[in-house]
Amino acid sequence: MATSDLKLLGGWFSPFACRVQIALSIKGLDYENIEENLNPKSDLLLQSNPTYKKIPVLIHGDKTICESAIIVQYIDEVWKNNATSSILPSNAYDKAIARFWVSYIDDKFFNSLRNGLFAQDDESKKKYFDELEEVLLKLEEVFNKLSEGKGFFGGEKIGFIDIALGCYLSWLKVKEKFTGTKMFDEAKNPGLVIWAETFSAHPSVKGILPETDKLVEFAIAMAQRLAAAAAAPPK
Amino acid sequence: MATNQEEVKLLGSVKSPFVCRVHIVLKLKGIEFEFVDENLANKSDQLLKYNPVYKKVPVFVHNDKPISESLVILEYIDETWKQNPILPSDPYHRALARFWSKFIDDKIVAASVKVVHSVGDEKEREKNVEESIEALQILENELKDKFFGGEEIGIVDIAAVFIAFWLPVIQDITGLKMLTAEKFPKLYNWSQEFLNHPIVKENIPPRDPLFAIYKAYYDSLIASK
């Protein structure tokens, strides 16, 4: 089960790296966690992900795997173990549904959240956060349908969609701090409110999501850098 | 498992490269299906019911269960009908195949769409053409065998039908050159091999009508600027 040839090139602040950590934790795998500074990007990062130069990268022996959703599927397929630790559903249709929603989350949820947090003006901020609200309404529906009252998008156990969305919980707490509004509206997203608690308390998740205060500091610094870059004269 | 009683439907449009991907795989695996030609300017109730999130094609329906997003559909088909697999069996190569298929969508298709829509803004267009070329170079470097799938076509080749067939149409209409035999000899040769593959050849749309549709769209874009 334990293996010494697994390395994760990630960052404590990165929701995508968190996904991989959660997946590795579900499978009970030992690995070396390498914190990537990103400023400047390390040689290891540039060599192992020359296409995107982004974290996370999973290094498994002499193999490198990039893109968090792809890494999670890789981990699930290599360490098939037993049914209790599988991340993707076993049936092809349910797998397709899970992949669809993870793709949706990466496309719609992430962009609205990130763009909203770092928008330079209030009008844009509102636009993105309104979009985010729409997305959350949709995900509330999905949660109610897929969880069948059992606690996770994956049903009884934490699954692909849970990991893909749950990795953002700390960043949603940052949004709470920045905007003063709760990350999930109790009236509109009651299911997600409970899910967030259940997910955060899961033994494979505890200790992996970054602390809110530390992340808020990080986000403020990032917002300042982006504002400075936006104000800088074009090169 | 797949049997003769399967009801298989593909909602799509002949002009869509994403629909074409699914079409090719269904033919490659010899799966019988009903093609529902969608008028994207007047979407059917069926389409809206089966893909309420994006309201786009392709939508694949298997025994009344719908799936959207072409790459998700391709994986589902491969897992359900095991003949002529389009994904490798080992997890590492599967991860690579997924990576490159996504790269094609995120970097090449996206850049090409931007190239088309940036008509009238020379600076923006130049930037998008640059991005397109950079992405094609990365793919050129990646190609090691006859096909991305090795000796036989796989999911990456099928995802790249956009590059082999649609990109040249875009190039002819816009007058811009991104994929050329001189700049990308491996990719160019690949595109010829791919288009001559017995299944692909029979299942790409006729070029002239496609060209006409895209040209009309492009002319309307220019007119609107």
Interface residues (C-beta under 8 A of the other chain):
Chain A: T51 H60 K63 I65 C66 E67 I70 I71 Q73 Y74 E77 V78 A92 Y93 K95 A96 I97 R99 F100 S103 Y104 K138
Chain B: V53 H62 K65 I67 S68 E69 V72 I73 E75 Y76 E79 T80 P91 Y92 R94 A95 R98 F99 K102 F103 I138
